Amino acid sequence: MKILQVINNMSVGGAQKFVLDYIPELLNRNHVVDIILLENIDSPFFKILEKYNVKLYKLYSNTVYNPLLIFKILKLLNNYDIVHVHLFPSLYWVGLAKIFIKKAPVFIYTEHNTENRRRFFCFFKCVDKFVYRQFDKIVTVSDEATVQLVKYLGTEFKMECIYNGINIKTYLSALSSDKRSMFNLDSATVLLLMVAGFRKAKDQNTIIYAMNKLPDNYHLILVGDGERRKISESLIASLNLSQRVHMLGVRNDIPQILKTVDIVIMSSYYEGLSLSSIEGMCVGKPFVASDVHGLHEIVFGAGVLFPRGDSDKLAEEVLKLTSNSKYYNEVAAKCFARAKCFDLGKTVDLYENVYYSLLNRG
């Protein structure tokens, strides 16, 4: 098959990480895969993507919201069997481009989130219904994402839930990095970690508040960047935690860092399906997460959930894990078992089934 992936950019985010891992799996199965990017954002993900054996269409404009991108996209669509789209506004520009094609390829959209700002406005609901209708199949990444999209759009749309996956072998084979010596930390230090962009959906500040309730030998590593990073940095300074909270920015050695720490945490306001969470669960460490949509269905029955925004409960759960080695090991083992359910190979199998079923429907 000739498959065209369309996404806004290759910034460090969950949808981008999925595309980055997904493309080589498709290439290994002898598919031709190319990608359209609408925005010029330099990142470690972009540098990795450039090394792949794919044709990279950089349809950069003054803004990713420029409707003239429709016509740039239109020129490329007929060259492919499958057009697979991720994120808004790529959703709009590809969906609107399709109405100008007489014999269109198969169009698929992956809904990576459980909510977005458009859903609060009646105008966008009408436009969204029109645009989503242009796609032959809408794939959601979690059960809750399906529930929320059906609630928003209605039941007329062809949807299927396919959980995102990760290449578990990458994390199993990773060696621990030497982060403790980097920060002059001894073996008695308990290292906590959150890997996530500093964006609206994420809640690094609850972990920072929890750090203020934990003993001094507990340190936190925050990996990621984004528009809300300065807010968190100000909070760290105001709580006098600068010596115990370490900001690493964007990294390309996440598996090694995950192997190094003692507990992995994901504190969020909402999620679609968090790949970072699955990664955090497959390295033999306990995983602790906010009890919100997109995390609950991954973590419940395996890792530890705490009420969203409750720094007291988070600190309590961290202390419980580190004070009871039997409990710590039980949670870690359950997390690893759960992560194996999200192997990327299974995800690719399901997407291939969708592709072939739509191509062969007539």
Contacts in CASP RR format, 6 or more apart in sequence:
PFRMAT RR
TARGET T0000
AUTHOR 0000-0000-0000
METHOD contacts of the structure
MODEL  1
MKILQVINNMSVGGAQKFVLDYIPELLNRNHVVDIILLENIDSPFFKILE
KYNVKLYKLYSNTVYNPLLIFKILKLLNNYDIVHVHLFPSLYWVGLAKIF
IKKAPVFIYTEHNTENRRRFFCFFKCVDKFVYRQFDKIVTVSDEATVQLV
KYLGTEFKMECIYNGINIKTYLSALSSDKRSMFNLDSATVLLLMVAGFRK
AKDQNTIIYAMNKLPDNYHLILVGDGERRKISESLIASLNLSQRVHMLGV
RNDIPQILKTVDIVIMSSYYEGLSLSSIEGMCVGKPFVASDVHGLHEIVF
GAGVLFPRGDSDKLAEEVLKLTSNSKYYNEVAAKCFARAKCFDLGKTVDL
YENVYYSLLNRG
1 31 0 8 1.000
1 32 0 8 1.000
1 81 0 8 1.000
1 82 0 8 1.000
1 355 0 8 1.000
1 359 0 8 1.000
2 31 0 8 1.000
2 32 0 8 1.000
2 34 0 8 1.000
2 79 0 8 1.000
2 80 0 8 1.000
2 81 0 8 1.000
2 82 0 8 1.000
3 26 0 8 1.000
3 31 0 8 1.000
3 32 0 8 1.000
3 33 0 8 1.000
3 34 0 8 1.000
3 80 0 8 1.000
3 81 0 8 1.000
3 82 0 8 1.000
3 83 0 8 1.000
3 84 0 8 1.000
3 355 0 8 1.000
4 33 0 8 1.000
4 34 0 8 1.000
4 35 0 8 1.000
4 36 0 8 1.000
4 76 0 8 1.000
4 77 0 8 1.000
4 79 0 8 1.000
4 80 0 8 1.000
4 82 0 8 1.000
4 83 0 8 1.000
4 84 0 8 1.000
4 105 0 8 1.000
5 19 0 8 1.000
5 22 0 8 1.000
5 23 0 8 1.000
5 33 0 8 1.000
5 34 0 8 1.000
5 35 0 8 1.000
5 36 0 8 1.000
5 84 0 8 1.000
5 85 0 8 1.000
5 86 0 8 1.000
6 35 0 8 1.000
6 36 0 8 1.000
6 38 0 8 1.000
6 73 0 8 1.000
6 83 0 8 1.000
6 84 0 8 1.000
6 85 0 8 1.000
6 86 0 8 1.000
6 90 0 8 1.000
6 94 0 8 1.000
7 15 0 8 1.000
7 16 0 8 1.000
7 19 0 8 1.000
7 35 0 8 1.000
7 36 0 8 1.000
7 37 0 8 1.000
7 38 0 8 1.000
7 85 0 8 1.000
7 86 0 8 1.000
7 87 0 8 1.000
7 90 0 8 1.000
8 37 0 8 1.000
8 38 0 8 1.000
8 39 0 8 1.000
8 64 0 8 1.000
8 86 0 8 1.000
8 87 0 8 1.000
8 88 0 8 1.000
8 89 0 8 1.000
8 90 0 8 1.000
9 16 0 8 1.000
9 37 0 8 1.000
9 38 0 8 1.000
9 39 0 8 1.000
9 40 0 8 1.000
9 41 0 8 1.000
9 46 0 8 1.000
9 64 0 8 1.000
10 16 0 8 1.000
10 19 0 8 1.000
10 20 0 8 1.000
10 37 0 8 1.000
10 41 0 8 1.000
10 43 0 8 1.000
10 45 0 8 1.000
10 46 0 8 1.000
10 49 0 8 1.000
11 41 0 8 1.000
11 43 0 8 1.000
11 45 0 8 1.000
12 43 0 8 1.000
12 44 0 8 1.000
12 45 0 8 1.000
12 197 0 8 1.000
12 224 0 8 1.000
12 225 0 8 1.000
12 250 0 8 1.000
13 45 0 8 1.000
13 197 0 8 1.000
14 112 0 8 1.000
14 164 0 8 1.000
14 274 0 8 1.000
14 275 0 8 1.000
14 276 0 8 1.000
15 86 0 8 1.000
15 87 0 8 1.000
15 110 0 8 1.000
15 112 0 8 1.000
16 45 0 8 1.000
17 45 0 8 1.000
17 275 0 8 1.000
17 276 0 8 1.000
18 86 0 8 1.000
18 110 0 8 1.000
18 112 0 8 1.000
18 164 0 8 1.000
18 165 0 8 1.000
18 275 0 8 1.000
19 35 0 8 1.000
19 86 0 8 1.000
20 45 0 8 1.000
20 48 0 8 1.000
20 49 0 8 1.000
21 165 0 8 1.000
21 166 0 8 1.000
21 167 0 8 1.000
21 344 0 8 1.000
22 344 0 8 1.000
22 347 0 8 1.000
22 348 0 8 1.000
22 351 0 8 1.000
23 33 0 8 1.000
23 35 0 8 1.000
23 49 0 8 1.000
23 52 0 8 1.000
23 54 0 8 1.000
24 52 0 8 1.000
25 167 0 8 1.000
25 344 0 8 1.000
25 345 0 8 1.000
25 348 0 8 1.000
26 33 0 8 1.000
26 348 0 8 1.000
27 33 0 8 1.000
27 52 0 8 1.000
27 53 0 8 1.000
27 54 0 8 1.000
29 348 0 8 1.000
29 352 0 8 1.000
33 54 0 8 1.000
34 54 0 8 1.000
34 55 0 8 1.000
34 56 0 8 1.000
34 57 0 8 1.000
34 80 0 8 1.000
35 49 0 8 1.000
35 54 0 8 1.000
35 55 0 8 1.000
35 56 0 8 1.000
35 57 0 8 1.000
36 57 0 8 1.000
36 59 0 8 1.000
36 73 0 8 1.000
36 76 0 8 1.000
36 90 0 8 1.000
37 56 0 8 1.000
37 57 0 8 1.000
37 58 0 8 1.000
37 59 0 8 1.000
37 60 0 8 1.000
38 59 0 8 1.000
38 60 0 8 1.000
38 61 0 8 1.000
38 64 0 8 1.000
38 69 0 8 1.000
38 89 0 8 1.000
38 90 0 8 1.000
38 93 0 8 1.000
39 60 0 8 1.000
39 64 0 8 1.000
40 58 0 8 1.000
40 60 0 8 1.000
43 250 0 8 1.000
44 250 0 8 1.000
44 251 0 8 1.000
44 252 0 8 1.000
48 252 0 8 1.000
49 56 0 8 1.000
50 56 0 8 1.000
57 76 0 8 1.000
59 69 0 8 1.000
59 72 0 8 1.000
59 73 0 8 1.000
61 68 0 8 1.000
61 69 0 8 1.000
61 72 0 8 1.000
64 89 0 8 1.000
65 89 0 8 1.000
67 93 0 8 1.000
67 96 0 8 1.000
69 93 0 8 1.000
70 93 0 8 1.000
70 96 0 8 1.000
70 97 0 8 1.000
71 97 0 8 1.000
73 93 0 8 1.000
73 94 0 8 1.000
73 97 0 8 1.000
74 97 0 8 1.000
74 100 0 8 1.000
74 101 0 8 1.000
77 83 0 8 1.000
77 94 0 8 1.000
77 97 0 8 1.000
77 98 0 8 1.000
77 101 0 8 1.000
77 104 0 8 1.000
77 105 0 8 1.000
78 101 0 8 1.000
78 103 0 8 1.000
78 104 0 8 1.000
78 105 0 8 1.000
80 105 0 8 1.000
81 105 0 8 1.000
81 106 0 8 1.000
81 355 0 8 1.000
81 359 0 8 1.000
82 105 0 8 1.000
82 106 0 8 1.000
82 108 0 8 1.000
82 355 0 8 1.000
82 358 0 8 1.000
82 359 0 8 1.000
83 94 0 8 1.000
83 105 0 8 1.000
83 106 0 8 1.000
83 107 0 8 1.000
83 108 0 8 1.000
84 108 0 8 1.000
84 109 0 8 1.000
84 110 0 8 1.000
85 91 0 8 1.000
85 94 0 8 1.000
85 95 0 8 1.000
85 107 0 8 1.000
85 108 0 8 1.000
85 109 0 8 1.000
85 110 0 8 1.000
85 135 0 8 1.000
86 109 0 8 1.000
86 110 0 8 1.000
86 112 0 8 1.000
87 112 0 8 1.000
88 116 0 8 1.000
88 118 0 8 1.000
91 109 0 8 1.000
91 131 0 8 1.000
91 132 0 8 1.000
92 127 0 8 1.000
92 131 0 8 1.000
94 107 0 8 1.000
94 109 0 8 1.000
94 134 0 8 1.000
95 107 0 8 1.000
95 131 0 8 1.000
95 134 0 8 1.000
95 135 0 8 1.000
96 131 0 8 1.000
96 134 0 8 1.000
98 104 0 8 1.000
98 107 0 8 1.000
98 134 0 8 1.000
99 134 0 8 1.000
106 136 0 8 1.000
106 137 0 8 1.000
106 355 0 8 1.000
106 358 0 8 1.000
106 359 0 8 1.000
107 134 0 8 1.000
107 135 0 8 1.000
107 136 0 8 1.000
108 135 0 8 1.000
108 136 0 8 1.000
108 137 0 8 1.000
108 138 0 8 1.000
108 139 0 8 1.000
108 354 0 8 1.000
108 355 0 8 1.000
108 358 0 8 1.000
109 132 0 8 1.000
109 135 0 8 1.000
109 137 0 8 1.000
109 138 0 8 1.000
109 139 0 8 1.000
110 138 0 8 1.000
110 139 0 8 1.000
110 140 0 8 1.000
110 141 0 8 1.000
111 138 0 8 1.000
111 139 0 8 1.000
111 140 0 8 1.000
111 141 0 8 1.000
111 145 0 8 1.000
111 149 0 8 1.000
112 141 0 8 1.000
112 145 0 8 1.000
112 164 0 8 1.000
112 272 0 8 1.000
112 273 0 8 1.000
113 145 0 8 1.000
113 201 0 8 1.000
113 270 0 8 1.000
113 272 0 8 1.000
114 142 0 8 1.000
114 144 0 8 1.000
114 145 0 8 1.000
114 148 0 8 1.000
114 270 0 8 1.000
114 271 0 8 1.000
114 272 0 8 1.000
114 293 0 8 1.000
114 294 0 8 1.000
115 148 0 8 1.000
115 270 0 8 1.000
118 124 0 8 1.000
118 125 0 8 1.000
118 128 0 8 1.000
119 125 0 8 1.000
119 152 0 8 1.000
125 152 0 8 1.000
128 152 0 8 1.000
128 153 0 8 1.000
129 153 0 8 1.000
132 138 0 8 1.000
132 153 0 8 1.000
132 157 0 8 1.000
133 157 0 8 1.000
136 158 0 8 1.000
136 358 0 8 1.000
137 158 0 8 1.000
137 159 0 8 1.000
137 160 0 8 1.000
137 354 0 8 1.000
137 358 0 8 1.000
138 149 0 8 1.000
138 157 0 8 1.000
138 158 0 8 1.000
138 159 0 8 1.000
138 160 0 8 1.000
139 159 0 8 1.000
139 160 0 8 1.000
139 161 0 8 1.000
139 162 0 8 1.000
139 351 0 8 1.000
139 354 0 8 1.000
140 146 0 8 1.000
140 149 0 8 1.000
140 159 0 8 1.000
140 160 0 8 1.000
140 161 0 8 1.000
140 162 0 8 1.000
141 161 0 8 1.000
141 162 0 8 1.000
141 163 0 8 1.000
141 164 0 8 1.000
141 272 0 8 1.000
141 273 0 8 1.000
142 161 0 8 1.000
142 163 0 8 1.000
142 271 0 8 1.000
142 272 0 8 1.000
142 273 0 8 1.000
142 293 0 8 1.000
142 294 0 8 1.000
142 297 0 8 1.000
143 161 0 8 1.000
143 297 0 8 1.000
144 272 0 8 1.000
144 293 0 8 1.000
144 294 0 8 1.000
144 296 0 8 1.000
144 297 0 8 1.000
145 161 0 8 1.000
145 272 0 8 1.000
145 273 0 8 1.000
145 294 0 8 1.000
146 159 0 8 1.000
146 161 0 8 1.000
148 293 0 8 1.000
149 157 0 8 1.000
149 159 0 8 1.000
150 157 0 8 1.000
150 159 0 8 1.000
160 354 0 8 1.000
162 347 0 8 1.000
162 350 0 8 1.000
162 351 0 8 1.000
162 354 0 8 1.000
163 273 0 8 1.000
163 341 0 8 1.000
163 342 0 8 1.000
163 347 0 8 1.000
164 273 0 8 1.000
164 275 0 8 1.000
164 278 0 8 1.000
164 342 0 8 1.000
164 347 0 8 1.000
165 275 0 8 1.000
165 278 0 8 1.000
165 342 0 8 1.000
165 343 0 8 1.000
165 344 0 8 1.000
165 345 0 8 1.000
165 346 0 8 1.000
165 347 0 8 1.000
166 275 0 8 1.000
166 278 0 8 1.000
166 279 0 8 1.000
166 282 0 8 1.000
166 339 0 8 1.000
166 342 0 8 1.000
166 343 0 8 1.000
166 344 0 8 1.000
167 343 0 8 1.000
167 344 0 8 1.000
168 282 0 8 1.000
168 339 0 8 1.000
168 340 0 8 1.000
168 342 0 8 1.000
168 343 0 8 1.000
168 344 0 8 1.000
170 255 0 8 1.000
171 255 0 8 1.000
171 258 0 8 1.000
171 259 0 8 1.000
171 279 0 8 1.000
171 280 0 8 1.000
171 282 0 8 1.000
171 283 0 8 1.000
172 282 0 8 1.000
172 283 0 8 1.000
174 255 0 8 1.000
174 256 0 8 1.000
174 258 0 8 1.000
174 259 0 8 1.000
174 283 0 8 1.000
175 256 0 8 1.000
175 259 0 8 1.000
176 256 0 8 1.000
176 259 0 8 1.000
176 260 0 8 1.000
177 253 0 8 1.000
177 256 0 8 1.000
177 257 0 8 1.000
177 259 0 8 1.000
177 260 0 8 1.000
178 260 0 8 1.000
179 185 0 8 1.000
179 191 0 8 1.000
179 221 0 8 1.000
179 257 0 8 1.000
179 260 0 8 1.000
179 261 0 8 1.000
180 186 0 8 1.000
180 187 0 8 1.000
180 189 0 8 1.000
180 191 0 8 1.000
180 260 0 8 1.000
183 219 0 8 1.000
183 246 0 8 1.000
185 191 0 8 1.000
185 219 0 8 1.000
188 217 0 8 1.000
189 217 0 8 1.000
189 218 0 8 1.000
189 219 0 8 1.000
190 217 0 8 1.000
190 218 0 8 1.000
190 219 0 8 1.000
190 262 0 8 1.000
190 263 0 8 1.000
190 318 0 8 1.000
190 322 0 8 1.000
191 219 0 8 1.000
191 220 0 8 1.000
191 221 0 8 1.000
191 260 0 8 1.000
191 261 0 8 1.000
191 262 0 8 1.000
191 263 0 8 1.000
192 207 0 8 1.000
192 211 0 8 1.000
192 218 0 8 1.000
192 219 0 8 1.000
192 220 0 8 1.000
192 221 0 8 1.000
192 261 0 8 1.000
192 262 0 8 1.000
192 263 0 8 1.000
192 264 0 8 1.000
192 265 0 8 1.000
192 318 0 8 1.000
193 220 0 8 1.000
193 221 0 8 1.000
193 222 0 8 1.000
193 223 0 8 1.000
193 257 0 8 1.000
193 258 0 8 1.000
193 261 0 8 1.000
193 263 0 8 1.000
193 264 0 8 1.000
193 265 0 8 1.000
194 204 0 8 1.000
194 207 0 8 1.000
194 220 0 8 1.000
194 221 0 8 1.000
194 222 0 8 1.000
194 223 0 8 1.000
194 264 0 8 1.000
194 265 0 8 1.000
194 266 0 8 1.000
194 267 0 8 1.000
195 223 0 8 1.000
195 224 0 8 1.000
195 254 0 8 1.000
195 257 0 8 1.000
195 258 0 8 1.000
195 264 0 8 1.000
195 276 0 8 1.000
195 279 0 8 1.000
195 280 0 8 1.000
196 202 0 8 1.000
196 204 0 8 1.000
196 223 0 8 1.000
196 224 0 8 1.000
196 266 0 8 1.000
196 268 0 8 1.000
196 276 0 8 1.000
197 224 0 8 1.000
197 225 0 8 1.000
197 226 0 8 1.000
198 204 0 8 1.000
198 224 0 8 1.000
198 225 0 8 1.000
198 226 0 8 1.000
198 227 0 8 1.000
198 228 0 8 1.000
198 229 0 8 1.000
198 231 0 8 1.000
198 232 0 8 1.000
199 226 0 8 1.000
199 227 0 8 1.000
199 228 0 8 1.000
200 228 0 8 1.000
200 269 0 8 1.000
201 268 0 8 1.000
201 269 0 8 1.000
201 270 0 8 1.000
201 271 0 8 1.000
202 228 0 8 1.000
202 267 0 8 1.000
202 268 0 8 1.000
202 269 0 8 1.000
203 267 0 8 1.000
203 268 0 8 1.000
203 269 0 8 1.000
203 290 0 8 1.000
203 308 0 8 1.000
203 309 0 8 1.000
204 222 0 8 1.000
204 228 0 8 1.000
204 232 0 8 1.000
204 267 0 8 1.000
205 231 0 8 1.000
205 232 0 8 1.000
205 235 0 8 1.000
206 267 0 8 1.000
206 290 0 8 1.000
206 308 0 8 1.000
206 309 0 8 1.000
206 310 0 8 1.000
206 311 0 8 1.000
206 314 0 8 1.000
207 220 0 8 1.000
207 222 0 8 1.000
207 265 0 8 1.000
207 267 0 8 1.000
207 311 0 8 1.000
207 314 0 8 1.000
208 220 0 8 1.000
208 232 0 8 1.000
208 235 0 8 1.000
208 236 0 8 1.000
208 239 0 8 1.000
208 241 0 8 1.000
208 245 0 8 1.000
209 235 0 8 1.000
209 239 0 8 1.000
209 311 0 8 1.000
210 311 0 8 1.000
210 312 0 8 1.000
210 314 0 8 1.000
210 315 0 8 1.000
210 318 0 8 1.000
211 218 0 8 1.000
211 220 0 8 1.000
211 239 0 8 1.000
211 241 0 8 1.000
211 244 0 8 1.000
211 245 0 8 1.000
211 315 0 8 1.000
212 239 0 8 1.000
212 241 0 8 1.000
212 311 0 8 1.000
213 311 0 8 1.000
213 312 0 8 1.000
213 315 0 8 1.000
214 315 0 8 1.000
214 318 0 8 1.000
214 319 0 8 1.000
216 244 0 8 1.000
218 244 0 8 1.000
218 318 0 8 1.000
219 244 0 8 1.000
219 245 0 8 1.000
219 246 0 8 1.000
220 244 0 8 1.000
220 245 0 8 1.000
220 246 0 8 1.000
221 246 0 8 1.000
221 248 0 8 1.000
221 257 0 8 1.000
221 261 0 8 1.000
222 232 0 8 1.000
222 245 0 8 1.000
222 246 0 8 1.000
222 247 0 8 1.000
222 248 0 8 1.000
222 249 0 8 1.000
223 248 0 8 1.000
223 249 0 8 1.000
223 250 0 8 1.000
223 251 0 8 1.000
223 254 0 8 1.000
223 257 0 8 1.000
224 248 0 8 1.000
224 249 0 8 1.000
224 250 0 8 1.000
224 251 0 8 1.000
225 249 0 8 1.000
225 250 0 8 1.000
229 247 0 8 1.000
229 249 0 8 1.000
232 247 0 8 1.000
233 247 0 8 1.000
236 242 0 8 1.000
236 245 0 8 1.000
248 257 0 8 1.000
251 257 0 8 1.000
254 279 0 8 1.000
255 279 0 8 1.000
255 283 0 8 1.000
258 264 0 8 1.000
258 279 0 8 1.000
258 280 0 8 1.000
258 283 0 8 1.000
258 285 0 8 1.000
259 283 0 8 1.000
261 285 0 8 1.000
262 285 0 8 1.000
262 322 0 8 1.000
263 285 0 8 1.000
263 286 0 8 1.000
263 287 0 8 1.000
263 288 0 8 1.000
263 318 0 8 1.000
263 321 0 8 1.000
263 322 0 8 1.000
264 280 0 8 1.000
264 281 0 8 1.000
264 283 0 8 1.000
264 285 0 8 1.000
264 286 0 8 1.000
264 287 0 8 1.000
264 288 0 8 1.000
265 287 0 8 1.000
265 288 0 8 1.000
265 289 0 8 1.000
265 314 0 8 1.000
265 318 0 8 1.000
266 274 0 8 1.000
266 276 0 8 1.000
266 277 0 8 1.000
266 280 0 8 1.000
266 287 0 8 1.000
266 288 0 8 1.000
266 289 0 8 1.000
266 290 0 8 1.000
266 295 0 8 1.000
267 289 0 8 1.000
267 290 0 8 1.000
267 309 0 8 1.000
267 314 0 8 1.000
268 274 0 8 1.000
268 289 0 8 1.000
268 290 0 8 1.000
268 292 0 8 1.000
268 295 0 8 1.000
268 308 0 8 1.000
269 290 0 8 1.000
269 292 0 8 1.000
269 308 0 8 1.000
270 292 0 8 1.000
270 293 0 8 1.000
270 294 0 8 1.000
271 277 0 8 1.000
271 292 0 8 1.000
271 293 0 8 1.000
271 294 0 8 1.000
271 295 0 8 1.000
272 293 0 8 1.000
272 294 0 8 1.000
273 294 0 8 1.000
273 298 0 8 1.000
274 294 0 8 1.000
274 295 0 8 1.000
274 298 0 8 1.000
277 287 0 8 1.000
277 289 0 8 1.000
277 295 0 8 1.000
277 298 0 8 1.000
277 299 0 8 1.000
278 298 0 8 1.000
278 339 0 8 1.000
278 342 0 8 1.000
279 339 0 8 1.000
280 287 0 8 1.000
280 335 0 8 1.000
280 339 0 8 1.000
281 287 0 8 1.000
281 298 0 8 1.000
281 299 0 8 1.000
281 302 0 8 1.000
281 303 0 8 1.000
281 335 0 8 1.000
281 336 0 8 1.000
281 338 0 8 1.000
281 339 0 8 1.000
282 335 0 8 1.000
282 336 0 8 1.000
282 339 0 8 1.000
282 340 0 8 1.000
283 336 0 8 1.000
284 332 0 8 1.000
284 333 0 8 1.000
284 335 0 8 1.000
284 336 0 8 1.000
285 332 0 8 1.000
285 335 0 8 1.000
286 303 0 8 1.000
286 304 0 8 1.000
286 321 0 8 1.000
286 328 0 8 1.000
286 331 0 8 1.000
286 332 0 8 1.000
286 335 0 8 1.000
287 299 0 8 1.000
287 302 0 8 1.000
287 303 0 8 1.000
287 304 0 8 1.000
287 331 0 8 1.000
287 335 0 8 1.000
288 303 0 8 1.000
288 304 0 8 1.000
288 305 0 8 1.000
288 306 0 8 1.000
288 314 0 8 1.000
288 317 0 8 1.000
288 318 0 8 1.000
288 321 0 8 1.000
289 295 0 8 1.000
289 298 0 8 1.000
289 299 0 8 1.000
289 303 0 8 1.000
289 304 0 8 1.000
289 305 0 8 1.000
289 306 0 8 1.000
290 305 0 8 1.000
290 306 0 8 1.000
290 307 0 8 1.000
290 308 0 8 1.000
290 309 0 8 1.000
291 305 0 8 1.000
291 306 0 8 1.000
291 307 0 8 1.000
291 308 0 8 1.000
292 308 0 8 1.000
295 305 0 8 1.000
296 305 0 8 1.000
298 338 0 8 1.000
298 342 0 8 1.000
299 305 0 8 1.000
299 338 0 8 1.000
301 334 0 8 1.000
301 338 0 8 1.000
302 331 0 8 1.000
302 334 0 8 1.000
302 335 0 8 1.000
302 337 0 8 1.000
302 338 0 8 1.000
303 331 0 8 1.000
303 334 0 8 1.000
303 335 0 8 1.000
303 338 0 8 1.000
304 317 0 8 1.000
304 321 0 8 1.000
304 331 0 8 1.000
306 313 0 8 1.000
306 314 0 8 1.000
306 317 0 8 1.000
307 313 0 8 1.000
320 327 0 8 1.000
321 327 0 8 1.000
321 328 0 8 1.000
321 331 0 8 1.000
322 328 0 8 1.000
END
